[in-house]
């Protein structure tokens, strides 16, 4: 705990962190997976002095005395001492005004004149604290364990994390995060040489909705995604519609609304390229962009799981329909104007995009966006058929960064009003032969009836 200024976050022996409740002006225990670092109390050491600190919502630093719950905007002279615990390796005892602080198993905080054997504390710098919080806050998958989903747990008294049933020393985990973490993936080296390669499973579906008329399709899409796709994670909606338009659908789905203005079709179709602007989406893996006219007729985990391990963007290949050399809708004009030949024969439909994560694929999405903006600036705003779909095909083919298999293998495109006999996972309804929302409602009713 040396150095000029050093901040340490506090984890208690009951696997909780200390948060300050600004409304009640009280210190409370919160599970680390449910904590908000903005409210977490930390210990700041400066030139041998220790103080409990908290940042306000405005970012101002306050000193805090957990013993009397006092807040101080200036330096707090309360005597705080940090001692190595006599009973638990890697842990500390904390004294305030010569009294030892404890986190009792009933969730209360107490102060006694003697050191506690079990109720002690572990101190982590911010980076390590966030690594542990990230692990415990999410589900993870690993090729070594098939399709099994793991929600890790912590046993702080043993200084261990349990991941896929394996007890791993917290020190080994943190060392691995520092050396072998790649975005949302961690290669954990434990017990000197053993390796556990884990991938965050935090999927999200993204929709871009402009105009009231699209809501009928969106409602049927989400209805199928939740009930028949068995999706119970967050849905992210980029839209120019007001929040109240989504009140009904929020009764069945966890929906986040991001309101934007869009002035024409170019704005509408290209809003999906702006997903790299939303920092929260970097925590998601995988990301599915979905048009509103898509039905999900079986468990989406079957393809989301595969996508976690991919490094390329995936979409439905339109083999036999959309030639990269001849169809401008998939960028043929761009290959001709750039005087280059496509690497593949067929283009893809951008109505469903499977994006493994933004750490791997964000740079490609940014390149598509910047190339398209420059092209439209040179040739006119309406000069490119299907806009981002054409440019996406051109850029991803040129980079050889397109996955032909993952989405294509689970997508069905109905060419008439009939219901597919086999469930593949994704049904893109754009050529269905009738009003899309009516076809989608009929499809959902059929799925509902077949499961009764």
Number of C-alpha atoms within 10 A of each C-alpha: 17 10 9 11 13 16 19 21 24 22 24 26 23 22 20 22 26 24 23 23 12 11 6 7 11 13 21 18 22 20 18 24 18 12 17 13 19 13 16 22 24 27 24 20 19 15 11 12 18 21 23 22 26 23 17 13 10 6 9 9 15 19 23 24 20 21 14 9 12 13 16 14 11 9 12 18 12 15 14 19 18 17 11 15 20 13 15 19 12 15 22 21 22 20 20 19 13 14 18 21 24 24 25 17 13 8 13 11 17 14 19 13 10 11 20 18 12 17 24 26 28 23 19 16 14 15 14 20 18 16 16 21 18 16 21 22 18 16 17 22 23 21 14 11 11 9 13 12 15 20 15 19 19 22 16 20 19 14 18 18 23 17 19 19 10 12 18 20 18 20 15 16 22 19 15 17 20 13 12 16 17 13 15 23 20 20 17 22 20 19 11 7 7 8 12 16 15 23 20 25 24 21 25 20 22 23 21 22 22 22 11 11 10 15 18 16 24 24 19 25 24 24 20 25 24 19 19 20 20 15 21 14 13 16 20 20 19 21 20 19 19 11 12 8 11 17 10 10 16 14 9 13 18 13 18 15 16 15 14 13 13 16 9 10 14 16 14 18 19 19 21 20 19 13 21 17 11 9 10 9 20 19 20 23 26 26 27 25 22 21 24 26 22 27 30 28 23 20 19 19 15 14 16 23 23 15 26 25 19 17 17 21 25 26 26 26 20 16 12 9 11 20 20 27 19 15 16 21 22 28 30 22 20 22 20 15 8 8 9 10 15 22 13 14 15 21 31 27 20 21 17 26 21 25 26 26 28 23 17 17 16 20 12 19 21 16 16 21 21 13 17 21 17 11 17 15 11 10 10 11 15 11 12 21 15 18 24 25 22 26 29 26 27 24 23 20 21 16 11 13 16 20 21 19 12 19 22 20 15 18 21 19 15 16 12 13 17 12 17 13 6 8 16 18 22 25 23 23 25 19 13 18 13 13 13 21 23 15 23 28 19 16 22 21 12 12 18 13 9 8 7 5
